[in-house]
Amino acid sequence: MALSTYFQNYEVSGEQRLIEDLILESIKIYGVTTYYIPRTLVNTNDIFNEDTLSIFDDAYELEMYVKNVEGFEGEAISYLDLV
């Protein structure tokens, strides 16, 4: 990808840090604590490409911002996308 000489984003690091701080603060205010649990495949069936036995050893705590708690929307456009 070619770089434009008109836009040099690396010179405004103060503004970038401000936006990052605002995003992190909004996640801490409106976010929820979730856990990411990675799956270790133990017995994989090559014919059906499924795992009949999995092991879940670790859990990592994450703070996430949930956009919609009503349910899965798929590719539908919500009101927040239009604002």
PyMOL commands that set and color helices and strands:
alter all, ss='L'
color gray80, all
select helices_A, chain A and resi 9-11+13-30+79-82
alter helices_A, ss='H'
color red, helices_A
select strands_A, chain A and resi 32-36+40-45+50-55+60-64
alter strands_A, ss='S'
color yellow, strands_A
deselect
rebuild
show_as cartoon
